Amino acid sequence: MLTGARLREIGNAQLGWLDRANACLDIPAEAYKTRESTIIPLIPQAVEIVQRIPKPPRGPYLISSNGGRRPVWTVTPEALKRIRDGAEAELGRKIEHWTIHDLRRTAATHMARLGVDEIVVERVLGHRIGGVKGVYNRYRYIDEKRAALQLWAAELLAEPTATNAKSQQPRKVRADARPKPARASVEPSSSPVPASPQPEPSSEASWESFVGWSAG
């Protein structure tokens, strides 16, 4: 919800893709659906979530059930049910049909409602741009994507009150938006890490650089 990314893009995330200096996830072309390298901006709230993930002790995958050796490929039915039950309780009504992909539709719909340019929404979603724009426009819209995600997160995470109607007013995020890159002060996770073989040095260095872990 905070990145607009596909489930597999987050599930396959590797330590070497994390870029702390620019607060982003740099996904290589061979690991992306469109077979084009892409950069997913990590706004401060997303960085905070990454920091809470224990350091994978056995492999490069950030989200894993076996210490980083294999990525998470899907969401369990139990997890889907918990999300659905929570949404139904919040809405006060039943949801007849729901899939994990609806989270991306929700993010896209609300970014559009908040005034984000359509091309920026498409870039956040990682869609291939067709036609003349796709051939000639090679700009990556990283700052604009970050601005759109920050705008969406401000509403998504806001405490619901009867007086926040002003937050519902559209705020235009144009294709020339230039937000200041998000950088977060990071501290090591407090979760215990079992003693076991370490990842490859390149992955180790990337993780330590991103979350502030020190060797030793």
PyMOL CGO cylinders between C-alpha atoms (Angstrom):
from pymol import cmd
from pymol.cgo import CYLINDER

trace = [
    CYLINDER, 0.00, 0.00, 0.00, 2.91, 2.38, 0.64, 0.3, 1, 1, 1, 1, 1, 1,
    CYLINDER, 2.91, 2.38, 0.64, 4.73, 1.56, -2.60, 0.3, 1, 1, 1, 1, 1, 1,
    CYLINDER, 4.73, 1.56, -2.60, 2.00, 0.64, -5.11, 0.3, 1, 1, 1, 1, 1, 1,
    CYLINDER, 2.00, 0.64, -5.11, 4.22, -2.28, -6.09, 0.3, 1, 1, 1, 1, 1, 1,
    CYLINDER, 4.22, -2.28, -6.09, 3.15, -5.75, -7.14, 0.3, 1, 1, 1, 1, 1, 1,
    CYLINDER, 3.15, -5.75, -7.14, 3.20, -8.53, -4.55, 0.3, 1, 1, 1, 1, 1, 1,
    CYLINDER, 3.20, -8.53, -4.55, 5.98, -10.41, -6.31, 0.3, 1, 1, 1, 1, 1, 1,
    CYLINDER, 5.98, -10.41, -6.31, 8.19, -7.31, -6.54, 0.3, 1, 1, 1, 1, 1, 1,
    CYLINDER, 8.19, -7.31, -6.54, 8.10, -6.89, -2.77, 0.3, 1, 1, 1, 1, 1, 1,
    CYLINDER, 8.10, -6.89, -2.77, 8.17, -10.63, -2.06, 0.3, 1, 1, 1, 1, 1, 1,
    CYLINDER, 8.17, -10.63, -2.06, 11.29, -11.06, -4.21, 0.3, 1, 1, 1, 1, 1, 1,
    CYLINDER, 11.29, -11.06, -4.21, 13.10, -8.04, -2.75, 0.3, 1, 1, 1, 1, 1, 1,
    CYLINDER, 13.10, -8.04, -2.75, 16.78, -8.69, -2.12, 0.3, 1, 1, 1, 1, 1, 1,
    CYLINDER, 16.78, -8.69, -2.12, 19.21, -6.96, 0.19, 0.3, 1, 1, 1, 1, 1, 1,
    CYLINDER, 19.21, -6.96, 0.19, 21.30, -5.81, -2.76, 0.3, 1, 1, 1, 1, 1, 1,
    CYLINDER, 21.30, -5.81, -2.76, 18.33, -3.89, -4.17, 0.3, 1, 1, 1, 1, 1, 1,
    CYLINDER, 18.33, -3.89, -4.17, 18.09, -1.58, -1.16, 0.3, 1, 1, 1, 1, 1, 1,
    CYLINDER, 18.09, -1.58, -1.16, 19.60, 1.86, -1.65, 0.3, 1, 1, 1, 1, 1, 1,
    CYLINDER, 19.60, 1.86, -1.65, 19.74, 3.82, 1.61, 0.3, 1, 1, 1, 1, 1, 1,
    CYLINDER, 19.74, 3.82, 1.61, 21.41, 6.87, 0.11, 0.3, 1, 1, 1, 1, 1, 1,
    CYLINDER, 21.41, 6.87, 0.11, 18.42, 7.45, -2.14, 0.3, 1, 1, 1, 1, 1, 1,
    CYLINDER, 18.42, 7.45, -2.14, 15.77, 5.68, 0.00, 0.3, 1, 1, 1, 1, 1, 1,
    CYLINDER, 15.77, 5.68, 0.00, 14.59, 3.35, -2.72, 0.3, 1, 1, 1, 1, 1, 1,
    CYLINDER, 14.59, 3.35, -2.72, 14.36, -0.20, -3.98, 0.3, 1, 1, 1, 1, 1, 1,
    CYLINDER, 14.36, -0.20, -3.98, 16.35, -0.60, -7.21, 0.3, 1, 1, 1, 1, 1, 1,
    CYLINDER, 16.35, -0.60, -7.21, 14.93, -3.61, -9.06, 0.3, 1, 1, 1, 1, 1, 1,
    CYLINDER, 14.93, -3.61, -9.06, 16.95, -5.04, -11.97, 0.3, 1, 1, 1, 1, 1, 1,
    CYLINDER, 16.95, -5.04, -11.97, 15.27, -5.67, -15.32, 0.3, 1, 1, 1, 1, 1, 1,
    CYLINDER, 15.27, -5.67, -15.32, 15.42, -9.46, -15.07, 0.3, 1, 1, 1, 1, 1, 1,
    CYLINDER, 15.42, -9.46, -15.07, 13.39, -9.37, -11.84, 0.3, 1, 1, 1, 1, 1, 1,
    CYLINDER, 13.39, -9.37, -11.84, 10.69, -6.96, -13.05, 0.3, 1, 1, 1, 1, 1, 1,
    CYLINDER, 10.69, -6.96, -13.05, 7.48, -7.78, -14.90, 0.3, 1, 1, 1, 1, 1, 1,
    CYLINDER, 7.48, -7.78, -14.90, 8.10, -5.37, -17.79, 0.3, 1, 1, 1, 1, 1, 1,
    CYLINDER, 8.10, -5.37, -17.79, 11.73, -6.55, -18.13, 0.3, 1, 1, 1, 1, 1, 1,
    CYLINDER, 11.73, -6.55, -18.13, 12.89, -3.00, -17.55, 0.3, 1, 1, 1, 1, 1, 1,
    CYLINDER, 12.89, -3.00, -17.55, 14.83, -1.93, -14.48, 0.3, 1, 1, 1, 1, 1, 1,
    CYLINDER, 14.83, -1.93, -14.48, 12.79, 0.21, -12.13, 0.3, 1, 1, 1, 1, 1, 1,
    CYLINDER, 12.79, 0.21, -12.13, 13.21, 2.23, -8.96, 0.3, 1, 1, 1, 1, 1, 1,
    CYLINDER, 13.21, 2.23, -8.96, 10.56, 2.14, -6.25, 0.3, 1, 1, 1, 1, 1, 1,
    CYLINDER, 10.56, 2.14, -6.25, 10.87, 5.12, -3.88, 0.3, 1, 1, 1, 1, 1, 1,
    CYLINDER, 10.87, 5.12, -3.88, 10.66, 4.22, -0.20, 0.3, 1, 1, 1, 1, 1, 1,
    CYLINDER, 10.66, 4.22, -0.20, 8.94, 6.98, 1.73, 0.3, 1, 1, 1, 1, 1, 1,
    CYLINDER, 8.94, 6.98, 1.73, 9.81, 7.27, 5.46, 0.3, 1, 1, 1, 1, 1, 1,
    CYLINDER, 9.81, 7.27, 5.46, 6.89, 5.07, 6.54, 0.3, 1, 1, 1, 1, 1, 1,
    CYLINDER, 6.89, 5.07, 6.54, 8.07, 2.32, 4.17, 0.3, 1, 1, 1, 1, 1, 1,
    CYLINDER, 8.07, 2.32, 4.17, 11.67, 2.65, 5.36, 0.3, 1, 1, 1, 1, 1, 1,
    CYLINDER, 11.67, 2.65, 5.36, 10.44, 2.22, 8.93, 0.3, 1, 1, 1, 1, 1, 1,
    CYLINDER, 10.44, 2.22, 8.93, 8.79, -1.08, 8.00, 0.3, 1, 1, 1, 1, 1, 1,
    CYLINDER, 8.79, -1.08, 8.00, 11.97, -2.31, 6.30, 0.3, 1, 1, 1, 1, 1, 1,
    CYLINDER, 11.97, -2.31, 6.30, 13.97, -1.49, 9.42, 0.3, 1, 1, 1, 1, 1, 1,
    CYLINDER, 13.97, -1.49, 9.42, 11.74, -3.76, 11.50, 0.3, 1, 1, 1, 1, 1, 1,
    CYLINDER, 11.74, -3.76, 11.50, 12.47, -6.82, 9.37, 0.3, 1, 1, 1, 1, 1, 1,
    CYLINDER, 12.47, -6.82, 9.37, 15.11, -9.01, 11.05, 0.3, 1, 1, 1, 1, 1, 1,
    CYLINDER, 15.11, -9.01, 11.05, 18.35, -9.39, 9.12, 0.3, 1, 1, 1, 1, 1, 1,
    CYLINDER, 18.35, -9.39, 9.12, 18.14, -12.54, 6.94, 0.3, 1, 1, 1, 1, 1, 1,
    CYLINDER, 18.14, -12.54, 6.94, 20.92, -14.84, 8.18, 0.3, 1, 1, 1, 1, 1, 1,
    CYLINDER, 20.92, -14.84, 8.18, 21.09, -17.38, 5.35, 0.3, 1, 1, 1, 1, 1, 1,
    CYLINDER, 21.09, -17.38, 5.35, 20.39, -15.67, 2.04, 0.3, 1, 1, 1, 1, 1, 1,
    CYLINDER, 20.39, -15.67, 2.04, 19.72, -12.47, 0.11, 0.3, 1, 1, 1, 1, 1, 1,
    CYLINDER, 19.72, -12.47, 0.11, 15.91, -12.35, 0.26, 0.3, 1, 1, 1, 1, 1, 1,
    CYLINDER, 15.91, -12.35, 0.26, 14.52, -9.68, 2.56, 0.3, 1, 1, 1, 1, 1, 1,
    CYLINDER, 14.52, -9.68, 2.56, 11.11, -11.29, 3.16, 0.3, 1, 1, 1, 1, 1, 1,
    CYLINDER, 11.11, -11.29, 3.16, 11.52, -15.01, 3.67, 0.3, 1, 1, 1, 1, 1, 1,
    CYLINDER, 11.52, -15.01, 3.67, 10.36, -17.87, 5.85, 0.3, 1, 1, 1, 1, 1, 1,
    CYLINDER, 10.36, -17.87, 5.85, 13.70, -19.70, 5.77, 0.3, 1, 1, 1, 1, 1, 1,
    CYLINDER, 13.70, -19.70, 5.77, 16.28, -17.08, 6.63, 0.3, 1, 1, 1, 1, 1, 1,
    CYLINDER, 16.28, -17.08, 6.63, 16.54, -15.43, 3.21, 0.3, 1, 1, 1, 1, 1, 1,
    CYLINDER, 16.54, -15.43, 3.21, 17.22, -18.49, 1.08, 0.3, 1, 1, 1, 1, 1, 1,
    CYLINDER, 17.22, -18.49, 1.08, 13.86, -18.38, -0.70, 0.3, 1, 1, 1, 1, 1, 1,
    CYLINDER, 13.86, -18.38, -0.70, 11.51, -15.42, -1.27, 0.3, 1, 1, 1, 1, 1, 1,
    CYLINDER, 11.51, -15.42, -1.27, 7.85, -15.18, -0.35, 0.3, 1, 1, 1, 1, 1, 1,
    CYLINDER, 7.85, -15.18, -0.35, 5.81, -15.96, -3.47, 0.3, 1, 1, 1, 1, 1, 1,
    CYLINDER, 5.81, -15.96, -3.47, 2.26, -15.44, -2.32, 0.3, 1, 1, 1, 1, 1, 1,
    CYLINDER, 2.26, -15.44, -2.32, -0.03, -14.45, 0.53, 0.3, 1, 1, 1, 1, 1, 1,
    CYLINDER, -0.03, -14.45, 0.53, -1.63, -17.19, 2.60, 0.3, 1, 1, 1, 1, 1, 1,
    CYLINDER, -1.63, -17.19, 2.60, -5.44, -17.52, 2.68, 0.3, 1, 1, 1, 1, 1, 1,
    CYLINDER, -5.44, -17.52, 2.68, -5.29, -16.82, 6.42, 0.3, 1, 1, 1, 1, 1, 1,
    CYLINDER, -5.29, -16.82, 6.42, -3.51, -13.50, 5.84, 0.3, 1, 1, 1, 1, 1, 1,
    CYLINDER, -3.51, -13.50, 5.84, -5.98, -12.53, 3.12, 0.3, 1, 1, 1, 1, 1, 1,
    CYLINDER, -5.98, -12.53, 3.12, -8.85, -13.32, 5.47, 0.3, 1, 1, 1, 1, 1, 1,
    CYLINDER, -8.85, -13.32, 5.47, -7.38, -11.16, 8.23, 0.3, 1, 1, 1, 1, 1, 1,
    CYLINDER, -7.38, -11.16, 8.23, -7.06, -8.23, 5.82, 0.3, 1, 1, 1, 1, 1, 1,
    CYLINDER, -7.06, -8.23, 5.82, -10.57, -8.75, 4.50, 0.3, 1, 1, 1, 1, 1, 1,
    CYLINDER, -10.57, -8.75, 4.50, -12.09, -9.12, 7.97, 0.3, 1, 1, 1, 1, 1, 1,
    CYLINDER, -12.09, -9.12, 7.97, -10.39, -5.92, 9.10, 0.3, 1, 1, 1, 1, 1, 1,
    CYLINDER, -10.39, -5.92, 9.10, -11.63, -4.02, 6.06, 0.3, 1, 1, 1, 1, 1, 1,
    CYLINDER, -11.63, -4.02, 6.06, -15.18, -5.28, 6.56, 0.3, 1, 1, 1, 1, 1, 1,
    CYLINDER, -15.18, -5.28, 6.56, -15.11, -4.25, 10.20, 0.3, 1, 1, 1, 1, 1, 1,
    CYLINDER, -15.11, -4.25, 10.20, -13.87, -0.79, 9.23, 0.3, 1, 1, 1, 1, 1, 1,
    CYLINDER, -13.87, -0.79, 9.23, -16.44, -0.35, 6.45, 0.3, 1, 1, 1, 1, 1, 1,
    CYLINDER, -16.44, -0.35, 6.45, -19.31, -1.93, 8.34, 0.3, 1, 1, 1, 1, 1, 1,
    CYLINDER, -19.31, -1.93, 8.34, -20.31, -4.09, 5.38, 0.3, 1, 1, 1, 1, 1, 1,
    CYLINDER, -20.31, -4.09, 5.38, -19.41, -7.31, 3.61, 0.3, 1, 1, 1, 1, 1, 1,
    CYLINDER, -19.41, -7.31, 3.61, -16.92, -7.39, 0.75, 0.3, 1, 1, 1, 1, 1, 1,
    CYLINDER, -16.92, -7.39, 0.75, -18.19, -9.86, -1.83, 0.3, 1, 1, 1, 1, 1, 1,
    CYLINDER, -18.19, -9.86, -1.83, -14.98, -10.26, -3.81, 0.3, 1, 1, 1, 1, 1, 1,
    CYLINDER, -14.98, -10.26, -3.81, -11.46, -9.21, -2.93, 0.3, 1, 1, 1, 1, 1, 1,
    CYLINDER, -11.46, -9.21, -2.93, -7.92, -10.08, -4.04, 0.3, 1, 1, 1, 1, 1, 1,
    CYLINDER, -7.92, -10.08, -4.04, -4.50, -8.83, -3.01, 0.3, 1, 1, 1, 1, 1, 1,
    CYLINDER, -4.50, -8.83, -3.01, -4.27, -6.96, -6.32, 0.3, 1, 1, 1, 1, 1, 1,
    CYLINDER, -4.27, -6.96, -6.32, -7.10, -4.71, -5.14, 0.3, 1, 1, 1, 1, 1, 1,
    CYLINDER, -7.10, -4.71, -5.14, -4.57, -2.97, -2.89, 0.3, 1, 1, 1, 1, 1, 1,
    CYLINDER, -4.57, -2.97, -2.89, -2.86, -1.60, -6.01, 0.3, 1, 1, 1, 1, 1, 1,
    CYLINDER, -2.86, -1.60, -6.01, -6.21, -0.56, -7.45, 0.3, 1, 1, 1, 1, 1, 1,
    CYLINDER, -6.21, -0.56, -7.45, -7.00, 1.22, -4.20, 0.3, 1, 1, 1, 1, 1, 1,
    CYLINDER, -7.00, 1.22, -4.20, -3.70, 3.10, -4.22, 0.3, 1, 1, 1, 1, 1, 1,
    CYLINDER, -3.70, 3.10, -4.22, -4.14, 4.09, -7.87, 0.3, 1, 1, 1, 1, 1, 1,
    CYLINDER, -4.14, 4.09, -7.87, -7.74, 5.20, -7.40, 0.3, 1, 1, 1, 1, 1, 1,
    CYLINDER, -7.74, 5.20, -7.40, -6.99, 7.40, -4.42, 0.3, 1, 1, 1, 1, 1, 1,
    CYLINDER, -6.99, 7.40, -4.42, -3.86, 8.94, -5.92, 0.3, 1, 1, 1, 1, 1, 1,
    CYLINDER, -3.86, 8.94, -5.92, -5.97, 9.94, -8.93, 0.3, 1, 1, 1, 1, 1, 1,
    CYLINDER, -5.97, 9.94, -8.93, -8.64, 11.35, -6.60, 0.3, 1, 1, 1, 1, 1, 1,
    CYLINDER, -8.64, 11.35, -6.60, -5.97, 13.34, -4.78, 0.3, 1, 1, 1, 1, 1, 1,
    CYLINDER, -5.97, 13.34, -4.78, -4.93, 15.00, -8.03, 0.3, 1, 1, 1, 1, 1, 1,
    CYLINDER, -4.93, 15.00, -8.03, -1.89, 12.95, -9.04, 0.3, 1, 1, 1, 1, 1, 1,
    CYLINDER, -1.89, 12.95, -9.04, -1.25, 13.11, -12.78, 0.3, 1, 1, 1, 1, 1, 1,
    CYLINDER, -1.25, 13.11, -12.78, -2.29, 9.97, -14.63, 0.3, 1, 1, 1, 1, 1, 1,
    CYLINDER, -2.29, 9.97, -14.63, 1.20, 9.36, -16.01, 0.3, 1, 1, 1, 1, 1, 1,
    CYLINDER, 1.20, 9.36, -16.01, 2.65, 9.56, -12.49, 0.3, 1, 1, 1, 1, 1, 1,
    CYLINDER, 2.65, 9.56, -12.49, 0.09, 7.03, -11.24, 0.3, 1, 1, 1, 1, 1, 1,
    CYLINDER, 0.09, 7.03, -11.24, 1.03, 4.72, -14.13, 0.3, 1, 1, 1, 1, 1, 1,
    CYLINDER, 1.03, 4.72, -14.13, 4.72, 5.08, -13.23, 0.3, 1, 1, 1, 1, 1, 1,
    CYLINDER, 4.72, 5.08, -13.23, 4.02, 4.33, -9.57, 0.3, 1, 1, 1, 1, 1, 1,
    CYLINDER, 4.02, 4.33, -9.57, 2.24, 1.14, -10.64, 0.3, 1, 1, 1, 1, 1, 1,
    CYLINDER, 2.24, 1.14, -10.64, 5.15, 0.19, -12.87, 0.3, 1, 1, 1, 1, 1, 1,
    CYLINDER, 5.15, 0.19, -12.87, 3.06, -0.08, -16.02, 0.3, 1, 1, 1, 1, 1, 1,
    CYLINDER, 3.06, -0.08, -16.02, 4.74, -0.08, -19.39, 0.3, 1, 1, 1, 1, 1, 1,
    CYLINDER, 4.74, -0.08, -19.39, 3.88, 3.16, -21.19, 0.3, 1, 1, 1, 1, 1, 1,
    CYLINDER, 3.88, 3.16, -21.19, 2.87, 2.52, -24.77, 0.3, 1, 1, 1, 1, 1, 1,
    CYLINDER, 2.87, 2.52, -24.77, 2.84, 4.60, -27.93, 0.3, 1, 1, 1, 1, 1, 1,
    CYLINDER, 2.84, 4.60, -27.93, 5.00, 7.65, -28.53, 0.3, 1, 1, 1, 1, 1, 1,
    CYLINDER, 5.00, 7.65, -28.53, 5.40, 8.33, -24.81, 0.3, 1, 1, 1, 1, 1, 1,
    CYLINDER, 5.40, 8.33, -24.81, 6.84, 4.90, -24.24, 0.3, 1, 1, 1, 1, 1, 1,
    CYLINDER, 6.84, 4.90, -24.24, 9.28, 5.18, -27.13, 0.3, 1, 1, 1, 1, 1, 1,
    CYLINDER, 9.28, 5.18, -27.13, 10.57, 8.72, -26.66, 0.3, 1, 1, 1, 1, 1, 1,
    CYLINDER, 10.57, 8.72, -26.66, 9.97, 9.64, -23.03, 0.3, 1, 1, 1, 1, 1, 1,
    CYLINDER, 9.97, 9.64, -23.03, 12.75, 7.91, -21.07, 0.3, 1, 1, 1, 1, 1, 1,
    CYLINDER, 12.75, 7.91, -21.07, 12.34, 10.02, -17.94, 0.3, 1, 1, 1, 1, 1, 1,
    CYLINDER, 12.34, 10.02, -17.94, 11.86, 7.86, -14.81, 0.3, 1, 1, 1, 1, 1, 1,
    CYLINDER, 11.86, 7.86, -14.81, 9.66, 10.13, -12.65, 0.3, 1, 1, 1, 1, 1, 1,
    CYLINDER, 9.66, 10.13, -12.65, 11.35, 9.08, -9.40, 0.3, 1, 1, 1, 1, 1, 1,
    CYLINDER, 11.35, 9.08, -9.40, 10.76, 12.36, -7.55, 0.3, 1, 1, 1, 1, 1, 1,
    CYLINDER, 10.76, 12.36, -7.55, 7.19, 12.55, -8.80, 0.3, 1, 1, 1, 1, 1, 1,
    CYLINDER, 7.19, 12.55, -8.80, 6.49, 8.97, -7.70, 0.3, 1, 1, 1, 1, 1, 1,
    CYLINDER, 6.49, 8.97, -7.70, 7.87, 9.77, -4.26, 0.3, 1, 1, 1, 1, 1, 1,
    CYLINDER, 7.87, 9.77, -4.26, 5.68, 12.87, -3.98, 0.3, 1, 1, 1, 1, 1, 1,
    CYLINDER, 5.68, 12.87, -3.98, 2.60, 10.88, -5.01, 0.3, 1, 1, 1, 1, 1, 1,
    CYLINDER, 2.60, 10.88, -5.01, 3.30, 8.10, -2.50, 0.3, 1, 1, 1, 1, 1, 1,
    CYLINDER, 3.30, 8.10, -2.50, 3.90, 10.61, 0.29, 0.3, 1, 1, 1, 1, 1, 1,
    CYLINDER, 3.90, 10.61, 0.29, 0.58, 12.30, -0.51, 0.3, 1, 1, 1, 1, 1, 1,
    CYLINDER, 0.58, 12.30, -0.51, -1.24, 8.96, -0.54, 0.3, 1, 1, 1, 1, 1, 1,
    CYLINDER, -1.24, 8.96, -0.54, 0.45, 7.79, 2.69, 0.3, 1, 1, 1, 1, 1, 1,
    CYLINDER, 0.45, 7.79, 2.69, -0.54, 10.99, 4.50, 0.3, 1, 1, 1, 1, 1, 1,
    CYLINDER, -0.54, 10.99, 4.50, -4.18, 10.16, 3.85, 0.3, 1, 1, 1, 1, 1, 1,
    CYLINDER, -4.18, 10.16, 3.85, -3.90, 6.38, 4.27, 0.3, 1, 1, 1, 1, 1, 1,
    CYLINDER, -3.90, 6.38, 4.27, -2.26, 6.64, 7.68, 0.3, 1, 1, 1, 1, 1, 1,
    CYLINDER, -2.26, 6.64, 7.68, -4.19, 9.64, 8.98, 0.3, 1, 1, 1, 1, 1, 1,
    CYLINDER, -4.19, 9.64, 8.98, -6.31, 9.13, 12.07, 0.3, 1, 1, 1, 1, 1, 1,
    CYLINDER, -6.31, 9.13, 12.07, -9.98, 9.15, 11.00, 0.3, 1, 1, 1, 1, 1, 1,
    CYLINDER, -9.98, 9.15, 11.00, -11.76, 12.13, 12.51, 0.3, 1, 1, 1, 1, 1, 1,
    CYLINDER, -11.76, 12.13, 12.51, -14.82, 14.19, 11.75, 0.3, 1, 1, 1, 1, 1, 1,
    CYLINDER, -14.82, 14.19, 11.75, -12.68, 17.28, 11.27, 0.3, 1, 1, 1, 1, 1, 1,
    CYLINDER, -12.68, 17.28, 11.27, -10.18, 16.13, 8.67, 0.3, 1, 1, 1, 1, 1, 1,
    CYLINDER, -10.18, 16.13, 8.67, -12.42, 16.85, 5.68, 0.3, 1, 1, 1, 1, 1, 1,
    CYLINDER, -12.42, 16.85, 5.68, -9.81, 19.28, 4.42, 0.3, 1, 1, 1, 1, 1, 1,
    CYLINDER, -9.81, 19.28, 4.42, -7.49, 16.34, 3.73, 0.3, 1, 1, 1, 1, 1, 1,
    CYLINDER, -7.49, 16.34, 3.73, -10.01, 15.11, 1.17, 0.3, 1, 1, 1, 1, 1, 1,
    CYLINDER, -10.01, 15.11, 1.17, -9.41, 18.10, -1.08, 0.3, 1, 1, 1, 1, 1, 1,
    CYLINDER, -9.41, 18.10, -1.08, -7.35, 17.19, -4.18, 0.3, 1, 1, 1, 1, 1, 1,
    CYLINDER, -7.35, 17.19, -4.18, -3.71, 18.29, -4.18, 0.3, 1, 1, 1, 1, 1, 1,
    CYLINDER, -3.71, 18.29, -4.18, -2.20, 18.21, -7.64, 0.3, 1, 1, 1, 1, 1, 1,
    CYLINDER, -2.20, 18.21, -7.64, 1.01, 16.22, -8.05, 0.3, 1, 1, 1, 1, 1, 1,
    CYLINDER, 1.01, 16.22, -8.05, 2.24, 17.27, -11.45, 0.3, 1, 1, 1, 1, 1, 1,
    CYLINDER, 2.24, 17.27, -11.45, 4.85, 15.65, -13.63, 0.3, 1, 1, 1, 1, 1, 1,
    CYLINDER, 4.85, 15.65, -13.63, 7.30, 18.39, -12.58, 0.3, 1, 1, 1, 1, 1, 1,
    CYLINDER, 7.30, 18.39, -12.58, 7.02, 17.74, -8.83, 0.3, 1, 1, 1, 1, 1, 1,
    CYLINDER, 7.02, 17.74, -8.83, 10.36, 17.74, -7.02, 0.3, 1, 1, 1, 1, 1, 1,
    CYLINDER, 10.36, 17.74, -7.02, 10.05, 16.57, -3.42, 0.3, 1, 1, 1, 1, 1, 1,
    CYLINDER, 10.05, 16.57, -3.42, 13.08, 16.42, -1.19, 0.3, 1, 1, 1, 1, 1, 1,
    CYLINDER, 13.08, 16.42, -1.19, 14.32, 12.79, -1.14, 0.3, 1, 1, 1, 1, 1, 1,
    CYLINDER, 14.32, 12.79, -1.14, 13.22, 10.96, 1.99, 0.3, 1, 1, 1, 1, 1, 1,
    CYLINDER, 13.22, 10.96, 1.99, 16.07, 9.94, 4.28, 0.3, 1, 1, 1, 1, 1, 1,
    CYLINDER, 16.07, 9.94, 4.28, 15.55, 8.28, 7.58, 0.3, 1, 1, 1, 1, 1, 1,
    CYLINDER, 15.55, 8.28, 7.58, 17.76, 7.83, 10.60, 0.3, 1, 1, 1, 1, 1, 1,
    CYLINDER, 17.76, 7.83, 10.60, 18.02, 4.10, 11.03, 0.3, 1, 1, 1, 1, 1, 1,
    CYLINDER, 18.02, 4.10, 11.03, 18.77, 1.84, 13.95, 0.3, 1, 1, 1, 1, 1, 1,
    CYLINDER, 18.77, 1.84, 13.95, 19.36, -1.92, 14.07, 0.3, 1, 1, 1, 1, 1, 1,
    CYLINDER, 19.36, -1.92, 14.07, 16.36, -4.18, 14.54, 0.3, 1, 1, 1, 1, 1, 1,
    CYLINDER, 16.36, -4.18, 14.54, 15.97, -5.44, 18.09, 0.3, 1, 1, 1, 1, 1, 1,
    CYLINDER, 15.97, -5.44, 18.09, 14.81, -8.86, 16.88, 0.3, 1, 1, 1, 1, 1, 1,
    CYLINDER, 14.81, -8.86, 16.88, 17.22, -11.68, 17.74, 0.3, 1, 1, 1, 1, 1, 1,
    CYLINDER, 17.22, -11.68, 17.74, 19.21, -13.12, 14.86, 0.3, 1, 1, 1, 1, 1, 1,
    CYLINDER, 19.21, -13.12, 14.86, 20.20, -16.78, 15.16, 0.3, 1, 1, 1, 1, 1, 1,
    CYLINDER, 20.20, -16.78, 15.16, 23.83, -17.68, 14.59, 0.3, 1, 1, 1, 1, 1, 1,
    CYLINDER, 23.83, -17.68, 14.59, 24.17, -19.13, 11.11, 0.3, 1, 1, 1, 1, 1, 1,
    CYLINDER, 24.17, -19.13, 11.11, 26.08, -18.68, 7.85, 0.3, 1, 1, 1, 1, 1, 1,
    CYLINDER, 26.08, -18.68, 7.85, 25.96, -15.12, 6.54, 0.3, 1, 1, 1, 1, 1, 1,
    CYLINDER, 25.96, -15.12, 6.54, 24.80, -13.92, 3.08, 0.3, 1, 1, 1, 1, 1, 1,
    CYLINDER, 24.80, -13.92, 3.08, 27.21, -13.08, 0.33, 0.3, 1, 1, 1, 1, 1, 1,
    CYLINDER, 27.21, -13.08, 0.33, 29.44, -10.06, 1.14, 0.3, 1, 1, 1, 1, 1, 1,
    CYLINDER, 29.44, -10.06, 1.14, 27.71, -7.84, -1.41, 0.3, 1, 1, 1, 1, 1, 1,
    CYLINDER, 27.71, -7.84, -1.41, 24.30, -8.45, 0.14, 0.3, 1, 1, 1, 1, 1, 1,
    CYLINDER, 24.30, -8.45, 0.14, 25.70, -8.06, 3.63, 0.3, 1, 1, 1, 1, 1, 1,
    CYLINDER, 25.70, -8.06, 3.63, 27.22, -4.69, 2.77, 0.3, 1, 1, 1, 1, 1, 1,
    CYLINDER, 27.22, -4.69, 2.77, 23.99, -3.50, 1.17, 0.3, 1, 1, 1, 1, 1, 1,
    CYLINDER, 23.99, -3.50, 1.17, 21.89, -4.45, 4.20, 0.3, 1, 1, 1, 1, 1, 1,
    CYLINDER, 21.89, -4.45, 4.20, 24.28, -2.87, 6.70, 0.3, 1, 1, 1, 1, 1, 1,
    CYLINDER, 24.28, -2.87, 6.70, 24.40, 0.31, 4.63, 0.3, 1, 1, 1, 1, 1, 1,
    CYLINDER, 24.40, 0.31, 4.63, 20.62, 0.51, 4.51, 0.3, 1, 1, 1, 1, 1, 1,
    CYLINDER, 20.62, 0.51, 4.51, 19.60, -0.28, 8.08, 0.3, 1, 1, 1, 1, 1, 1,
    CYLINDER, 19.60, -0.28, 8.08, 22.71, 0.78, 9.98, 0.3, 1, 1, 1, 1, 1, 1,
    CYLINDER, 22.71, 0.78, 9.98, 23.84, -2.64, 11.15, 0.3, 1, 1, 1, 1, 1, 1,
    CYLINDER, 23.84, -2.64, 11.15, 27.52, -2.93, 11.98, 0.3, 1, 1, 1, 1, 1, 1,
    CYLINDER, 27.52, -2.93, 11.98, 29.62, -5.96, 11.27, 0.3, 1, 1, 1, 1, 1, 1,
    CYLINDER, 29.62, -5.96, 11.27, 30.77, -8.16, 14.11, 0.3, 1, 1, 1, 1, 1, 1,
]
cmd.load_cgo(trace, "trace")
